[in-house]
């Protein structure tokens, strides 16, 4: 029978804690990774990378697994800043990857003009060790610098476990860490006040006028497809018309295989509306505090916010103004 090496620990081989003293490590709580806001942020960052690197035929599927060797960051820097670095295209060994990451991150940090506090959020070792927290911090900072018009989900936080090795042993503490700013204004809003929230406090007549203006706007753009909206409160809940409207306004075709044209259940509706919300983020149109379930449950305020954001973005092409209903 094999000896159980754990049943008789040898006193002459104690763990030398002193070797690790002073080491600090932040680890994202697994439950935080299930937060829809965190998942949305990861999706937006992944989509941003893939769209940026389309000419290079590079596709990222996992932020922590696909960026550790420096290849993606190297191409991102080249596309975003026009920088050419003298490093190998593909680094196979760990030593080569670490060297490449060092060169790339040094140039990235220089371009970002960061302070020491900001630089403490990531380094070569963390990125190469596939540290998701460090990778997200780096990517969010790059987006803010190189493409500030890209709408990232606001107020994204994670719970992290801070582990520190001291002379007396290992200490751990749970903290909250921000990944994106606490609040972001809508790109089309000049103040922090939400115009739709304000509208919903007015009398029913003014709300009806605003809804009528938005419905007219929608119908003007959907008439070429033979579609008409009569009831704003209900006809957007399955996501179909919303998807077709976004494609029509933004000038791109959404393949029918990508969504459910006649959703038969709640899951298919969730798929449609979530896809529509993803498209809004992709085109840089951030609608704060909107969840797909709000649209599906026929929350009038949520539906109005999404449609009003599209209306404001494209109102220059049409002569109507729902804002007049608030006067």
C-alpha positions as CSV (number, residue, x, y, z in Angstrom):
1,X,0.0,0.0,0.0
2,X,1.3,3.4,-0.9
3,X,2.3,5.6,2.0
4,X,0.0,8.6,2.8
5,X,2.5,11.4,2.7
6,X,0.0,13.7,4.4
7,X,-0.6,11.5,7.4
8,X,3.0,11.9,8.7
9,X,4.3,15.4,7.9
10,X,8.0,15.7,8.4
11,X,9.0,18.4,10.9
12,X,12.3,18.9,9.0
13,X,10.5,20.3,5.9
14,X,8.3,23.1,7.2
15,X,6.8,25.7,4.8
16,X,9.2,28.6,4.8
17,X,6.7,31.5,5.0
18,X,9.5,34.0,5.1
19,X,10.2,33.3,1.4
20,X,6.8,34.8,0.6
21,X,6.6,37.6,3.2
22,X,5.3,40.9,1.8
23,X,3.6,39.2,-1.1
24,X,0.1,40.6,-1.8
25,X,-2.4,39.2,-4.2
26,X,-6.0,40.2,-5.2
27,X,-8.3,37.5,-6.4
28,X,-11.8,38.2,-7.7
29,X,-14.5,36.4,-5.7
30,X,-16.1,33.7,-8.0
31,X,-19.6,35.0,-7.1
32,X,-18.6,38.4,-8.6
33,X,-17.9,36.8,-12.0
34,X,-21.6,35.8,-12.1
35,X,-22.7,39.4,-11.8
36,X,-24.5,40.4,-15.1
37,X,-22.7,43.8,-15.0
38,X,-19.3,42.1,-14.9
39,X,-20.3,39.7,-17.7
40,X,-21.5,42.6,-19.8
41,X,-18.2,44.5,-19.2
42,X,-16.2,41.5,-20.3
43,X,-18.4,41.1,-23.4
44,X,-18.1,44.8,-24.4
45,X,-14.3,44.6,-24.0
46,X,-14.0,41.4,-25.9
47,X,-16.2,42.8,-28.7
48,X,-14.1,46.0,-28.8
49,X,-10.9,44.0,-29.1
50,X,-12.3,41.8,-31.9
51,X,-13.7,44.7,-33.8
52,X,-10.4,46.6,-33.5
53,X,-8.4,43.6,-34.7
54,X,-10.7,42.4,-37.5
55,X,-8.1,43.4,-40.1
56,X,-5.5,41.2,-38.3
57,X,-7.9,38.3,-38.3
58,X,-7.5,37.9,-34.5
59,X,-10.4,36.7,-32.5
60,X,-10.4,36.8,-28.7
61,X,-12.7,34.5,-26.7
62,X,-11.4,34.8,-23.2
63,X,-9.9,38.0,-21.7
64,X,-7.7,36.2,-19.2
65,X,-6.7,33.3,-21.4
66,X,-6.0,35.1,-24.7
67,X,-4.0,38.1,-23.6
68,X,-1.3,36.6,-21.4
69,X,1.4,36.1,-24.1
70,X,1.4,39.7,-25.4
71,X,0.2,39.0,-29.0
72,X,-3.2,40.6,-28.7
73,X,-1.9,43.6,-26.7
74,X,0.9,44.1,-29.3
75,X,-1.7,44.2,-32.2
76,X,-4.0,46.5,-30.2
77,X,-1.3,49.0,-29.5
78,X,-0.3,48.9,-33.2
79,X,-3.9,49.6,-34.3
80,X,-4.8,52.2,-31.7
81,X,-1.6,54.2,-31.6
82,X,0.2,53.3,-34.8
83,X,3.1,51.9,-32.9
84,X,5.6,49.4,-34.3
85,X,7.6,47.5,-31.8
86,X,10.7,45.3,-32.4
87,X,9.4,42.1,-30.8
88,X,8.7,38.7,-32.2
89,X,5.2,38.2,-33.6
90,X,4.7,35.0,-31.7
91,X,6.4,34.2,-28.4
92,X,6.4,30.5,-27.6
93,X,8.4,30.1,-24.4
94,X,7.4,31.7,-21.1
95,X,10.6,33.7,-21.1
96,X,9.9,35.1,-24.6
97,X,6.3,35.9,-23.6
98,X,7.4,37.8,-20.5
99,X,10.0,39.7,-22.5
100,X,7.4,40.7,-25.1
101,X,4.8,41.7,-22.5
102,X,7.5,43.9,-20.8
103,X,8.2,45.7,-24.1
104,X,4.5,46.1,-25.0
105,X,3.3,47.2,-21.5
106,X,6.2,49.7,-21.2
107,X,5.0,51.4,-24.4
108,X,1.3,51.1,-23.4
109,X,2.0,52.7,-20.0
110,X,4.0,55.5,-21.7
111,X,1.2,56.2,-24.1
112,X,-1.4,56.3,-21.3
113,X,0.7,58.6,-19.2
114,X,-0.2,56.9,-16.0
115,X,0.6,57.6,-12.4
116,X,2.2,55.0,-10.1
117,X,-1.1,54.3,-8.4
118,X,-2.7,53.4,-11.7
119,X,0.3,51.3,-12.8
120,X,-0.1,49.3,-9.6
121,X,-3.3,47.7,-11.0
122,X,-1.4,45.6,-13.6
123,X,2.1,44.5,-14.4
124,X,3.9,41.9,-16.6
125,X,3.7,39.2,-14.0
126,X,-0.1,39.7,-13.4
127,X,-1.0,39.7,-17.1
128,X,1.2,36.7,-17.9
129,X,-0.3,34.8,-14.9
130,X,-3.7,35.4,-16.6
131,X,-5.0,37.6,-13.8
132,X,-8.5,38.7,-14.9
133,X,-8.7,41.7,-12.5
134,X,-5.4,43.2,-13.8
135,X,-6.4,42.4,-17.4
136,X,-9.7,44.2,-17.1
137,X,-8.2,47.2,-15.4
138,X,-5.7,47.5,-18.3
139,X,-8.3,47.2,-21.0
140,X,-10.7,49.6,-19.4
141,X,-7.9,52.2,-19.1
142,X,-6.9,51.7,-22.8
143,X,-10.5,52.2,-23.9
144,X,-10.8,55.4,-21.9
145,X,-7.6,56.7,-23.5
146,X,-7.8,55.5,-27.1
147,X,-11.5,55.3,-27.7
148,X,-13.4,57.4,-25.0
149,X,-16.6,57.4,-27.0
150,X,-17.0,53.6,-26.5
151,X,-19.8,53.2,-23.9
152,X,-18.7,50.8,-21.1
153,X,-21.2,49.6,-18.6
154,X,-21.2,52.0,-15.6
155,X,-20.7,51.3,-11.9
156,X,-19.2,47.8,-12.4
157,X,-17.7,46.5,-9.1
158,X,-16.3,43.2,-8.0
159,X,-15.6,41.7,-4.6
160,X,-11.9,40.8,-4.3
161,X,-10.0,38.8,-1.7
162,X,-6.8,40.6,-0.7
163,X,-4.3,38.0,0.5
164,X,-1.1,39.1,2.2
165,X,1.7,37.0,3.7
166,X,3.1,38.5,6.9
167,X,5.5,37.3,9.6
168,X,2.6,35.9,11.6
169,X,1.0,34.0,8.7
170,X,-1.4,34.7,5.9
171,X,-4.0,37.5,6.2
172,X,-7.0,37.8,4.0
173,X,-9.6,40.6,3.6
174,X,-12.6,41.1,1.3
175,X,-12.9,44.4,-0.4
176,X,-14.9,46.0,-3.1
177,X,-13.1,47.3,-6.2
178,X,-14.4,49.5,-9.0
179,X,-13.9,48.4,-12.6
180,X,-15.7,51.3,-14.2
181,X,-16.8,54.7,-12.9
182,X,-19.8,55.0,-10.5
183,X,-21.9,56.9,-12.9
184,X,-21.7,57.8,-16.6
185,X,-23.9,60.3,-18.4
186,X,-25.6,59.3,-21.6
187,X,-23.5,60.5,-24.5
188,X,-26.5,62.6,-25.6
189,X,-27.2,64.2,-22.2
190,X,-25.6,67.5,-21.2
191,X,-26.5,67.1,-17.5
192,X,-26.9,64.2,-15.1
193,X,-30.7,64.4,-15.2
194,X,-32.3,61.7,-17.2
195,X,-34.8,63.4,-19.6
196,X,-37.1,60.3,-19.6
197,X,-37.2,60.1,-15.8
198,X,-38.2,63.8,-15.9
199,X,-40.8,63.2,-18.6
200,X,-42.4,60.4,-16.5
201,X,-43.1,62.9,-13.7
202,X,-45.2,65.1,-16.0
203,X,-48.9,64.8,-16.7
204,X,-50.3,62.0,-18.9
205,X,-50.9,64.3,-21.8
206,X,-47.3,65.3,-22.2
207,X,-46.2,61.7,-21.8
208,X,-48.6,60.7,-24.6
209,X,-47.2,63.5,-26.8
210,X,-43.7,62.2,-26.3
211,X,-44.6,58.6,-27.0
212,X,-46.5,59.6,-30.1
213,X,-43.5,61.5,-31.5
214,X,-41.2,58.5,-30.8
215,X,-43.7,56.1,-32.4
216,X,-43.9,58.4,-35.5
217,X,-40.1,58.4,-35.6
218,X,-40.0,54.6,-35.4
219,X,-42.6,54.2,-38.1
220,X,-40.9,56.6,-40.5
221,X,-37.8,54.3,-40.3
222,X,-39.7,51.0,-40.4
223,X,-42.1,51.8,-43.2
224,X,-39.7,50.6,-45.9
225,X,-39.8,47.2,-44.2
226,X,-43.6,47.1,-44.1
227,X,-43.7,47.3,-40.3
228,X,-45.8,49.7,-38.2
229,X,-45.8,50.3,-34.4
230,X,-49.1,51.2,-32.8
231,X,-48.4,50.4,-29.2
232,X,-45.0,51.5,-27.9
233,X,-45.7,49.9,-24.5
234,X,-46.0,46.3,-25.8
235,X,-44.5,45.9,-29.3
236,X,-40.9,46.1,-28.3
237,X,-41.0,43.5,-25.5
238,X,-39.8,40.6,-27.6
239,X,-36.9,42.5,-29.1
240,X,-37.7,41.9,-32.8
241,X,-38.8,45.4,-33.8
242,X,-36.0,46.9,-31.6
243,X,-33.4,44.8,-33.4
244,X,-34.7,45.7,-36.9
245,X,-34.9,49.4,-35.9
246,X,-31.3,49.5,-34.7
247,X,-30.1,47.8,-37.9
248,X,-32.2,50.2,-40.1
249,X,-31.0,53.3,-38.3
250,X,-27.3,52.2,-38.1
251,X,-27.2,50.9,-41.7
252,X,-26.3,47.3,-41.0
253,X,-28.1,44.0,-41.6
254,X,-28.7,41.6,-38.7
255,X,-28.8,38.0,-40.1
256,X,-32.1,36.3,-39.3
257,X,-30.2,33.4,-37.9
258,X,-28.7,35.6,-35.1
259,X,-32.1,36.2,-33.5
260,X,-35.6,34.8,-33.1
261,X,-37.9,36.5,-35.6
262,X,-41.0,34.9,-33.8
263,X,-39.8,34.3,-30.3
264,X,-41.8,31.4,-28.7
265,X,-40.7,31.7,-25.1
266,X,-39.1,34.0,-22.5
267,X,-35.6,32.7,-23.2
268,X,-35.8,33.6,-26.9
269,X,-37.1,37.1,-25.9
270,X,-34.2,37.5,-23.5
271,X,-31.8,36.5,-26.3
272,X,-33.3,39.1,-28.7
273,X,-33.4,42.0,-26.2
274,X,-29.9,41.2,-24.9
275,X,-28.6,41.2,-28.4
276,X,-30.2,44.6,-29.0
277,X,-28.6,46.0,-25.9
278,X,-25.2,44.6,-27.0
279,X,-25.6,46.4,-30.4
280,X,-26.4,49.7,-28.5
281,X,-23.1,49.4,-26.6
282,X,-21.2,48.4,-29.8
283,X,-22.4,51.7,-31.5
284,X,-21.3,53.7,-28.5
285,X,-24.9,54.4,-27.2
286,X,-25.0,53.8,-23.5
287,X,-28.4,53.7,-21.9
288,X,-27.8,53.6,-18.1
289,X,-29.7,51.4,-15.7
290,X,-31.4,49.3,-18.4
291,X,-31.7,45.6,-18.0
292,X,-33.1,43.3,-20.8
293,X,-35.7,42.1,-18.4
294,X,-37.1,45.7,-18.0
295,X,-37.9,45.7,-21.7
296,X,-39.3,42.2,-21.7
297,X,-41.6,43.0,-18.7
298,X,-42.9,46.0,-20.7
299,X,-41.5,48.6,-18.4
300,X,-42.6,51.8,-20.2
301,X,-39.8,53.9,-18.7
302,X,-37.1,51.4,-19.8
303,X,-38.5,51.1,-23.3
304,X,-38.8,54.9,-23.7
305,X,-35.2,55.4,-22.5
306,X,-33.9,53.0,-25.3
307,X,-36.0,54.5,-28.0
308,X,-35.4,58.1,-26.9
309,X,-31.6,57.4,-27.0
310,X,-32.0,56.2,-30.6
311,X,-34.3,59.1,-31.4
312,X,-31.7,61.7,-30.1
313,X,-28.9,60.0,-32.0
314,X,-30.8,60.2,-35.3
315,X,-33.1,63.2,-34.8
316,X,-30.9,65.4,-37.1
317,X,-32.2,63.2,-40.0
318,X,-35.8,63.8,-39.1
319,X,-37.7,66.9,-38.2
320,X,-39.5,65.7,-35.1
321,X,-38.6,66.3,-31.5
322,X,-40.0,64.4,-28.6
323,X,-38.3,66.8,-26.3
324,X,-40.9,69.5,-27.1
325,X,-43.4,67.5,-25.1
326,X,-41.5,68.4,-22.0
327,X,-41.9,72.2,-22.5
